Amino acid sequence: MRILDGFGKRIGLAMAGGRNPWGKGPGKGSGDGGDGSGGESPGEGGDTPPTGDSDNKPGNKPKGPKNPWLPPGVTGAGPRRSANIEDIFKNRGPEGPRRTGGPGGPNFRFPQRPGGGSWLPFAVIGLVAIGLLTTSVHLIEAQEKAVVKTLGNYTRTLDPGLNFSAPFPIETVDVEDVQGVRALRIPGSSESAKLILTGDQNLVDLSYIVRWNIKSLENFKFSLVEPIETVAEVAEAAMRAEVAEKTLDETFSGQGRAEIELDVRQRMQLALDAYNSGIQVIGVEIDKADPPAEVVDAFRDVSVAEQNADASRNQARGYAQQVLAQAQGEAEAFDEVYEEYRLAPEVTRRRLYYETMERVLSQTDTTVVENEGVTTYLPLPEVRRRSNTAAPAATPPAQPAQPQGESQ
């Protein structure tokens, strides 16, 4: 748009003043329509192009109009020529006409030192030094270790502290946390259920958590392609092998689950050590042990029936133990009485008779007298019982109070 604006201004100037802004080209007459003069005389609209070297000398005023295509500051340089597309775009960029001397111009120069030298070499050297320093000095934390690879091959392991290595890309350093405990949940969030077959041919839905850390960083980095996937697969294989040796009740009980967790950890550690994985299994925790979702209602009914049966069995066992203990006590008491009877049969016989009669007669109010002339005793317990029964009946009910002034 700026180029078209320039053309419009020049053409408008020529039409208003009758002068050709580009002058008359060599070999063309005044009647040429290309000069825009409209057939005017050379003195008015067309100028004779300057000839000779005297026009270019300093102090001489150039003849004819100024050439608009010359660089700024140049006043006339040789004969006139027609406009060229290269002249139009020579000093223009995407953002418009270029400036001279600015950061984006053609004459931009890097800042110079006081002595006249350039700062560019020092800037390049500083950037290279910073890059070498950041890739050569490594601060390893207390719970971390790092492996060093020289041109892609493992060379050594860096311990915690300040360590140095060759700059990148000669040596690369990979830092890992070796003491932090990592948890792996099986099954993951994307899986719905993990059904495992027990030893008594039942299915159980198990979810568990494996906690592990790194004990050998070089083996962890270079012995396994996918360490986390390897831990998950080894844990699943160990869990299936262990649950296959247990019954369903043992899987659900607390003691059985503790045994399964311990045995699974040992199985996993043996397998991972055989792979030289550099992984240490800290523990396995069973998070959930439920029947499959399709039969969970029936399983609960069976579980309730089993609990009721267990309660009934326990009650029967308690009653049997109570009766047995009572029988054993009576047998021991009879043995003691028999020993006394053997020592004094008559005395023991009379004592047993008196004790039996006392126990029987204490529970009845009837007295039977066989011989005549026997005065009956006063039945004090019976008299007391009858008096207590008759006392509430003899007491009249309380009369309600009558208001004052009412006649009797």
C-alpha positions as CSV (number, residue, x, y, z in Angstrom):
1,M,0.0,0.0,0.0
2,R,2.9,2.4,0.7
3,I,4.3,1.7,-2.8
4,L,1.0,2.5,-4.4
5,D,0.7,5.7,-2.2
6,G,4.1,6.8,-3.5
7,F,3.1,6.2,-7.1
8,G,-0.2,8.2,-6.5
9,K,1.7,11.2,-5.1
10,R,4.2,11.3,-7.9
11,I,1.5,11.0,-10.6
12,G,-0.6,13.7,-8.9
13,L,2.4,16.0,-8.8
14,A,3.0,15.5,-12.4
15,M,-0.6,16.2,-13.3
16,A,-0.8,19.3,-11.2
17,G,2.5,21.0,-12.1
18,G,3.0,19.6,-15.6
19,R,6.5,18.2,-14.8
20,N,7.6,14.7,-15.1
21,P,9.0,13.5,-11.8
22,W,11.3,11.0,-13.5
23,G,12.5,13.4,-16.2
24,K,12.8,12.5,-19.9
25,G,14.6,9.4,-20.8
26,P,17.4,9.5,-23.3
27,G,16.4,9.1,-27.0
28,K,12.7,10.1,-26.4
29,G,11.0,13.2,-27.8
30,S,8.8,15.6,-26.1
31,G,5.8,14.0,-27.7
32,D,6.3,10.6,-26.0
33,G,3.4,9.8,-23.8
34,G,5.5,8.0,-21.3
35,D,7.0,11.1,-19.9
36,G,3.8,12.5,-18.7
37,S,4.6,16.0,-20.0
38,G,1.7,16.2,-22.5
39,G,3.9,17.6,-25.4
40,E,5.3,20.6,-23.5
41,S,8.6,22.3,-24.5
42,P,11.8,21.2,-22.9
43,G,11.9,24.3,-20.8
44,E,8.6,23.5,-19.2
45,G,8.0,19.9,-18.8
46,G,11.0,17.9,-20.2
47,D,14.5,18.4,-19.1
48,T,17.6,17.4,-21.0
49,P,19.5,14.7,-19.2
50,P,22.8,15.9,-17.8
51,T,25.8,15.0,-19.8
52,G,29.4,15.3,-19.0
53,D,31.3,14.9,-15.8
54,S,30.9,18.5,-14.7
55,D,27.4,17.8,-13.5
56,N,28.6,15.3,-10.9
57,K,31.2,17.5,-9.4
58,P,30.7,19.0,-5.9
59,G,29.1,22.4,-5.9
60,N,27.4,22.0,-9.3
61,K,23.7,22.0,-9.2
62,P,22.3,19.0,-11.1
63,K,20.1,19.8,-14.0
64,G,16.6,18.5,-14.2
65,P,14.3,17.1,-11.5
66,K,15.7,15.0,-8.6
67,N,15.7,11.3,-9.3
68,P,13.2,9.7,-6.8
69,W,14.9,6.3,-7.0
70,L,18.4,7.5,-5.8
71,P,19.4,6.7,-2.1
72,P,18.9,9.6,0.4
73,G,21.7,12.2,0.4
74,V,22.7,11.6,-3.3
75,T,21.8,14.4,-5.6
76,G,22.1,13.3,-9.2
77,A,24.2,10.4,-10.3
78,G,24.6,10.0,-14.1
79,P,21.9,9.9,-16.7
80,R,18.3,9.3,-15.9
81,R,16.8,5.9,-16.3
82,S,13.3,4.3,-16.1
83,A,12.0,2.9,-12.8
84,N,13.1,-0.7,-11.9
85,I,11.2,-3.0,-9.6
86,E,14.4,-3.9,-7.8
87,D,14.8,-0.2,-6.9
88,I,11.4,-0.1,-5.4
89,F,11.9,-3.1,-3.0
90,K,15.6,-2.7,-2.4
91,N,15.2,-0.6,0.8
92,R,11.9,-2.1,2.0
93,G,11.1,-4.9,4.4
94,P,8.0,-6.7,5.6
95,E,7.5,-3.9,8.2
96,G,8.0,-1.0,5.7
97,P,11.0,1.1,4.7
98,R,14.2,0.1,6.5
99,R,16.1,2.5,8.6
100,T,19.8,2.9,8.5
101,G,21.8,2.4,11.7
102,G,19.0,0.8,13.8
103,P,18.9,-2.7,15.3
104,G,16.8,-3.9,12.4
105,G,18.5,-1.9,9.7
106,P,21.2,-3.1,7.3
107,N,24.0,-1.2,9.1
108,F,23.4,-2.7,12.6
109,R,26.6,-3.3,14.5
110,F,27.2,-5.1,17.8
111,P,28.2,-2.8,20.7
112,Q,31.9,-2.2,20.9
113,R,34.3,-2.2,23.7
114,P,36.1,1.0,24.8
115,G,39.2,-0.1,22.9
116,G,37.2,-0.5,19.7
117,G,36.9,-4.3,19.8
118,S,33.7,-6.2,19.7
119,W,31.9,-7.9,22.7
120,L,30.6,-10.7,20.5
121,P,33.4,-13.2,21.2
122,F,33.2,-12.6,24.9
123,A,29.4,-13.2,24.9
124,V,29.8,-16.4,23.0
125,I,32.5,-17.6,25.4
126,G,30.3,-16.7,28.4
127,L,27.3,-18.7,27.0
128,V,29.5,-21.7,26.3
129,A,31.0,-21.5,29.9
130,I,27.5,-21.3,31.5
131,G,26.4,-24.3,29.5
132,L,29.4,-26.4,30.5
133,L,29.0,-25.4,34.1
134,T,25.3,-26.4,34.3
135,T,25.9,-29.8,32.6
136,S,29.1,-30.6,34.5
137,V,28.2,-29.9,38.2
138,H,25.6,-32.0,39.9
139,L,24.2,-31.7,43.5
140,I,22.8,-35.1,44.5
141,E,20.4,-35.1,47.5
142,A,20.7,-37.4,50.5
143,Q,18.0,-39.8,49.3
144,E,19.1,-39.8,45.7
145,K,21.7,-41.4,43.5
146,A,22.6,-40.9,39.8
147,V,24.0,-42.9,37.0
148,V,26.5,-41.5,34.5
149,K,26.4,-42.5,30.8
150,T,29.4,-41.7,28.6
151,L,28.3,-41.5,25.0
152,G,25.3,-43.6,25.9
153,N,27.1,-46.3,27.8
154,Y,26.9,-46.7,31.6
155,T,30.2,-45.8,33.3
156,R,29.6,-45.1,37.0
157,T,27.2,-44.3,39.8
158,L,27.2,-40.9,41.7
159,D,26.6,-40.9,45.4
160,P,24.9,-38.1,47.3
161,G,26.9,-34.8,47.5
162,L,28.6,-32.5,45.0
163,N,29.7,-34.4,41.9
164,F,31.3,-33.5,38.5
165,S,31.0,-35.0,35.1
166,A,32.0,-34.2,31.5
167,P,29.7,-31.7,29.8
168,F,26.7,-32.6,27.8
169,P,26.6,-34.5,25.4
170,I,29.7,-36.3,26.3
171,E,28.3,-37.5,29.6
172,T,24.7,-37.5,30.7
173,V,23.5,-37.8,34.3
174,D,20.2,-39.4,35.3
175,V,19.2,-38.8,39.0
176,E,16.7,-41.1,40.8
177,D,15.2,-41.2,44.3
178,V,16.4,-44.6,45.7
179,Q,15.0,-44.3,49.3
180,G,11.5,-43.1,48.7
181,V,8.8,-45.8,49.0
182,R,6.7,-46.2,45.9
183,A,3.2,-47.7,45.9
184,L,1.7,-49.7,43.1
185,R,-2.1,-50.5,43.3
186,I,-3.3,-53.7,41.6
187,P,-5.7,-53.6,39.8
188,G,-5.3,-50.0,38.6
189,S,-8.0,-47.4,38.3
190,S,-8.8,-48.5,34.7
191,E,-9.4,-52.1,35.7
192,S,-12.8,-53.1,37.3
193,A,-12.0,-56.3,39.1
194,K,-9.2,-58.9,39.6
195,L,-10.7,-62.3,40.0
196,I,-8.4,-65.0,41.5
197,L,-9.2,-68.7,41.9
198,T,-8.8,-70.1,45.4
199,G,-7.8,-73.6,46.4
200,D,-11.4,-74.8,47.0
201,Q,-12.5,-73.7,43.5
202,N,-14.0,-70.3,44.5
203,L,-13.5,-66.9,42.9
204,V,-12.4,-63.9,45.0
205,D,-12.1,-60.3,44.0
206,L,-8.7,-59.1,45.3
207,S,-7.2,-55.7,45.3
208,Y,-3.8,-55.1,46.9
209,I,-1.0,-52.5,47.2
210,V,2.7,-53.3,46.6
211,R,5.2,-51.0,48.2
212,W,8.8,-51.0,46.9
213,N,11.9,-48.9,46.4
214,I,15.3,-49.1,44.6
215,K,18.2,-50.9,46.1
216,S,20.5,-50.9,43.0
217,L,20.1,-48.0,40.7
218,E,22.3,-49.3,37.8
219,N,20.3,-52.6,37.7
220,F,17.1,-50.7,37.9
221,K,18.0,-48.5,35.0
222,F,19.7,-51.0,32.7
223,S,18.4,-54.6,33.5
224,L,14.7,-54.0,32.9
225,V,13.0,-52.3,30.0
226,E,9.8,-51.5,31.9
227,P,10.5,-51.8,35.7
228,I,7.0,-50.7,36.9
229,E,5.2,-53.1,34.6
230,T,7.6,-55.9,35.7
231,V,6.7,-55.2,39.4
232,A,3.0,-55.4,38.5
233,E,3.3,-58.6,36.6
234,V,5.5,-60.3,39.2
235,A,3.1,-59.3,42.0
236,E,0.1,-60.6,40.1
237,A,1.8,-64.0,39.4
238,A,2.9,-64.3,43.1
239,M,-0.6,-63.4,44.4
240,R,-2.4,-66.0,42.1
241,A,0.1,-68.7,43.1
242,E,-0.4,-68.0,46.8
243,V,-4.2,-67.7,46.8
244,A,-4.4,-71.0,44.8
245,E,-3.0,-72.7,47.9
246,K,-5.6,-71.1,50.3
247,T,-9.3,-71.7,50.9
248,L,-11.9,-69.0,50.5
249,D,-12.4,-68.7,54.3
250,E,-8.6,-68.4,54.8
251,T,-8.5,-65.6,52.2
252,F,-11.3,-63.7,54.0
253,S,-10.0,-64.2,57.5
254,G,-7.5,-61.8,59.1
255,Q,-4.8,-64.5,59.9
256,G,-5.1,-66.0,56.4
257,R,-4.6,-62.6,54.8
258,A,-1.6,-61.9,56.9
259,E,0.0,-65.1,55.7
260,I,-0.8,-64.4,52.1
261,E,0.8,-60.9,52.3
262,L,4.0,-62.3,53.8
263,D,4.3,-65.2,51.3
264,V,3.6,-62.9,48.3
265,R,6.3,-60.5,49.3
266,Q,8.8,-63.4,49.6
267,R,7.8,-64.8,46.2
268,M,8.1,-61.4,44.6
269,Q,11.5,-60.7,46.0
270,L,12.9,-64.1,44.8
271,A,11.6,-63.4,41.3
272,L,12.9,-59.8,41.1
273,D,16.3,-60.9,42.4
274,A,16.5,-63.5,39.7
275,Y,15.9,-60.7,37.1
276,N,18.6,-58.5,38.6
277,S,16.0,-55.8,38.8
278,G,17.6,-53.8,41.6
279,I,14.1,-53.5,43.3
280,Q,13.4,-54.3,46.9
281,V,9.8,-55.2,47.9
282,I,9.0,-53.6,51.2
283,G,5.5,-55.0,51.8
284,V,2.2,-56.2,50.3
285,E,-1.1,-55.1,51.7
286,I,-4.5,-56.7,50.7
287,D,-6.9,-53.8,50.4
288,K,-10.1,-55.7,49.5
289,A,-11.1,-59.3,49.5
290,D,-14.7,-59.7,48.3
291,P,-16.7,-62.3,46.3
292,P,-17.5,-61.5,42.7
293,A,-20.1,-58.7,42.2
294,E,-22.5,-61.1,40.4
295,V,-22.9,-63.4,43.4
296,V,-22.3,-61.0,46.3
297,D,-26.0,-61.1,47.5
298,A,-26.1,-64.9,47.6
299,F,-22.7,-65.0,49.3
300,R,-24.0,-62.7,52.0
301,D,-27.0,-64.9,52.6
302,V,-24.7,-67.9,52.9
303,S,-22.4,-66.0,55.2
304,V,-25.4,-65.0,57.5
305,A,-26.6,-68.6,57.6
306,E,-23.1,-69.8,58.5
307,Q,-22.9,-67.2,61.3
308,N,-26.2,-68.3,62.7
309,A,-25.1,-72.0,62.6
310,D,-21.9,-71.1,64.3
311,A,-23.9,-69.3,67.0
312,S,-26.2,-72.3,67.6
313,R,-23.2,-74.6,67.8
314,N,-21.5,-72.4,70.3
315,Q,-24.6,-72.2,72.4
316,A,-25.0,-76.0,72.4
317,R,-21.3,-76.5,73.3
318,G,-21.8,-74.1,76.2
319,Y,-24.8,-75.9,77.6
320,A,-23.0,-79.3,77.2
321,Q,-20.0,-78.0,79.1
322,Q,-22.3,-76.6,81.9
323,V,-24.1,-79.9,82.3
324,L,-20.9,-81.8,82.3
325,A,-19.3,-79.6,84.9
326,Q,-22.4,-80.0,87.2
327,A,-22.3,-83.8,86.8
328,Q,-18.6,-83.9,87.5
329,G,-19.2,-81.8,90.7
330,E,-21.9,-84.1,91.9
331,A,-19.7,-87.1,91.3
332,E,-16.9,-85.6,93.2
333,A,-19.2,-84.8,96.1
334,F,-20.6,-88.4,96.1
335,D,-17.0,-89.7,96.2
336,E,-16.3,-87.6,99.2
337,V,-19.5,-88.8,101.0
338,Y,-18.7,-92.4,100.1
339,E,-15.3,-92.1,101.7
340,E,-17.0,-90.9,104.9
341,Y,-19.6,-93.6,104.7
342,R,-16.9,-96.3,104.6
343,L,-15.4,-94.9,107.8
344,A,-18.7,-94.6,109.8
345,P,-21.6,-96.1,108.0
346,E,-24.3,-95.6,110.7
347,V,-23.4,-92.0,111.4
348,T,-23.2,-91.2,107.7
349,R,-26.5,-92.8,107.0
350,R,-28.3,-90.8,109.7
351,R,-26.6,-87.6,108.5
352,L,-27.7,-88.2,105.0
353,Y,-31.2,-88.9,106.2
354,Y,-31.4,-85.7,108.2
355,E,-30.0,-83.6,105.4
356,T,-32.4,-85.0,102.9
357,M,-35.4,-84.5,105.2
358,E,-34.3,-81.0,105.9
359,R,-34.0,-80.2,102.2
360,V,-37.4,-81.7,101.4
361,L,-39.5,-80.4,104.3
362,S,-38.1,-76.9,103.9
363,Q,-40.1,-76.7,100.6
364,T,-43.5,-77.8,101.9
365,D,-46.1,-76.5,104.5
366,T,-47.7,-80.0,105.2
367,T,-46.7,-81.9,108.4
368,V,-47.5,-85.6,108.7
369,V,-47.6,-87.0,112.3
370,E,-47.8,-90.8,112.6
371,N,-47.7,-91.4,116.3
372,E,-50.5,-90.3,118.8
373,G,-49.8,-87.9,121.6
374,V,-47.4,-85.7,119.6
375,T,-48.0,-82.0,119.9
376,T,-47.7,-80.3,116.6
377,Y,-45.3,-77.4,116.3
378,L,-46.3,-73.9,115.4
379,P,-45.8,-73.4,111.7
380,L,-44.2,-69.9,111.9
381,P,-43.4,-69.7,108.1
382,E,-47.0,-70.4,107.2
383,V,-48.4,-68.0,109.7
384,R,-46.1,-65.3,108.5
385,R,-47.0,-65.9,104.8
386,R,-50.8,-65.8,105.6
387,S,-50.4,-62.6,107.6
388,N,-48.6,-60.9,104.8
389,T,-51.3,-62.0,102.3
390,A,-54.2,-60.8,104.5
391,A,-52.6,-57.4,105.3
392,P,-53.1,-55.7,101.9
393,A,-56.7,-57.0,101.7
394,A,-57.7,-55.5,105.1
395,T,-56.4,-52.1,104.3
396,P,-59.5,-50.0,103.0
397,P,-58.9,-47.9,99.9
398,A,-58.3,-44.2,100.4
399,Q,-61.3,-41.9,100.1
400,P,-61.1,-38.8,98.0
401,A,-61.1,-35.5,99.8
402,Q,-64.5,-33.7,99.8
403,P,-64.7,-30.0,99.2
404,Q,-65.5,-27.7,102.1
405,G,-69.1,-26.7,102.6
406,E,-70.5,-29.9,101.1
407,S,-72.9,-31.7,103.3
408,Q,-72.2,-35.2,104.5
